Amino acid sequence: MVGQESKFKPGDTVYAKVNPEVKLIVRLYYRRIYYCTYAQDTKKKEVVFFERELL
């Protein structure tokens, strides 16, 4: 899939549908997966989501 468009870009603030009160920052979008860090604690382990799981 060449030229795939992502809904969110690196640096965007997003929220997971399962835990919408926790702010996340998109670090990377690769192969239809978003790699996010916690906005409040960047030392926490990175989390990954599909686009449908994010708000």
N, C-alpha and C positions, 0 to 999 in steps of 0.2 A: 504494500500500500504506500505509494509514493505521494508525498505532499499532504500527509494526514494533518488535519486541523484539530487542535485541542481547544476545549472550551476555556480552560484556565492556562495562564502563562506563568513561568517561573517568577516568583515574587508576589503573586496574588495571594490574598487572604481567602481561605476557604473553611468550611465546616463539614464534618462528617455527619451524615444523616443519623447514625447510631448514637452520636454524642455531640449534638449541635452547640453546646455551650463552650466547647473547647476550640479556641482559635488555632488554625494551622496555616502554615506558609508553604506554598508549592515551591519545592527546590528544583525538581526535574520532571519532565514528561518524556517517557521513553517507552516505546512499544505498547501504547495505549494504557499505560500505568502511570499514576501520579505518585511521586515520592515527596512526602511532606515532612516538615519538622514542626514541633510544637512552638508556637509563638512565645509563650511564657517561659519555656525552659528548653533552650536549644541544645542542651547537653543530653536530653532524653533520646532514646532510640528513635530513629526515623520510622515513620509508618507509611504504608502503601495502600492506594485505593484505585479502583476503577472509577471512571467519570460518573457513572450512575450512582455511586456511593457518596458523592460530594454535593454540597449546597454552595 
